[in-house]
């Protein structure tokens, strides 16, 4: 018998969507719709949408800032006000994000007429999994994955195993992407007519 879980709404799903008892298998999420047809979701971003997990502005803006710096990597320091202008982000807010990224060793700054910000390491060496955790903290969808003893049901809770699978798939996906990957994707988009240029 296929159990029913209330996991919110998403594309092709509704409250009461049924989950196969083979929901998590080696990083592959197998969801069954209300008609019991199996849909294979290997992209955790789709799962994030279903579970209503959201990144904060710090996570989104910080990623865009790093992408901007990656696009200009090797050309020397970049003025933060220029990044803010290109990205349409408040300079004051971006300064706060930059401070966090600098403290984590992802970017470095320099003073003077040629001062500014630049990546502390090559774009290919910076993975999104690290970036997002620095900016957002834990990506656990539930507290019981982070705090031992928070719930007495942990030893026999099947739902917790599912949330652990969601966390693992999300982190694995983000870890598979570097800033260099984003640079290449951005360049591909810029080659399309009418697209936004950094």
N, C-alpha and C positions, 0 to 999 in steps of 0.2 A: 504494500500500500504506500502511495506517495504522500508524504506529510505536507501540510500546508503551512506556510510561514507568511506573516504579515511583514513585508519588507518595504512598503511604500510603493510609489509609482514610478514608472520609467517607460521608455519607448517599447511598446509591445507588451507592457505589463500593467497589472492593476493590483490594488490591495487584495491580498489573498492569493497571490501568485504561488504556484506550487513548486517545490524544489525536489529534484531527484535525490534519492539517498546516495547517489554518486556525485553529489554536488561538487566536492573538491577532490581532484585526482591529479596529483603531480603538478599543481599549478594551473590546471585547466578547470574552469568553472562551468559546470553543466547545469543550466537552468531549464526547467520544464514549464511551459506556459499552461494556462488553464485547460487547454485541450490536450495536455500531456506531450506536446511536441517538444523535443529537446533542442535547445538553442545553445551553441557552444560559444561562450564568451571568453576569449583569451586576452581581451583588452581590458585591464582593470579600470581604465577611465570610464568605460560603460558601467562597471560595477559601482564606481564612485557616484555616478549619476543616480543609479537605482537606490543607493543607500543614503543619498542626500548629503554626502560629505562635500565640504567646500573649502577651498583654500582662501586664506585671508588676503587682503590687499598687499600685505607685506610679502607673502609668498609669490603672488602674481607680479607685483612691481619689481621685486628683487630678481626674479627670473628674467624679466625684460631688461633690467639694468645690466645683468651679467651677459645677456645675449648682445646687447649694444656694445659692451666692452670687448666681447669676443669678436664682434664684427670688425673692430678697430685694433685687434691685437697685433702687436709688432710695430705699430705706428707711434708709440710713445704714449704718455699719459693723456687722458681725455678729461676735459672739464666737466664737472658734474652738472653744471647748468646746461651744457650742451646735450647731455644725456637726457636731462629732464625735459628739455625742449623737444627733442626728437620723439620721446616717448609720451609726451603729454602728461607728465607726472609732476606734482608739486616738488620744487627743489627742497623745501624744508623737510618734506616727508622722505624724500630720497636720501637726504643726509642721514636720517635715522637708520634707514635700511643699510646704507653704506657702512655705517659704524659697526653694525652687527656682522656684516660680511668681512670687514677688515679685521675685526677681533677674531673671527674664525679662520683667518689666514687665506681667504679666497681672493681678496683683492689687496692692493697696496696703494698708498698715496704718497705724493711728493709735493713739496712746496716750491714757490718761486714762479717766475714768469712762464716756465715750461711745466709747471706742476699740474697735478690732476690725479685721476685714478686710472689704474690698469689692473688686469688680472695678475695674480701672484704666481700663476702657473699656466702652462699652455691649455687652450680650450679643450683639447682632447683628454686632458687629465682631470677635468672637473665634471663629475657626474651629477645628474639632477637629483638622485636619491640623497646625496649629501647636502646639496643646496636646499632642498625643500625641508629637510629635517633641521637644518640650521635656522631657517626662517620661520618654520611652523612648529617645531618641536615634534613630538611623537605623532605618527600617522595612524595610530591605533583607533579603530572606530568605536571601541568600548574601553572603559577604564580598567576592566578586569584583566586585560592583557598586559597592563603596566604595573598594577598594584597587587601584590600577593595578599591573599586573605581578605580582599575587599568583599568577596561574596562566598557564602558557604556552598554554593552550587558548582563551583569551579571544577572539582574533581570529576563530576559526572555530567557536565553541561555540554551537550552537542552543539548548541548555538554558539558557544564560545569558540569551538573548533572552527566553525564557519567564519567567524570574524577574524580569527587568526589567519585563515586562508586568504581572506580579503586583504589583510595587512601585508602578508608575504607577497602576494601577486602584485600589489601596488608598488611595494618597494623594489621588487625584482624588475618591474617595468621601468621605473624611474632610474634604477641603477644601470639599465641597459642603454641609457641615452646620455651623451656627453654634450657639452656646450658646442663642440665642433660639429656634432650632428645637427644641432639647432642652426648653426651658421649655414650649413649646407642646405638645410630646408628653407631657411630664409632667402638664400640666394636663388633657389628654385622658384620661390614665390615671386621674387622681384623680376624674374624673367617673364612673368605673365603680365599681359597688358592691364594697366589700371590698378596694379597692386601697390601696397604701401612700401616705401623704401626707408631703411634705417640709415 
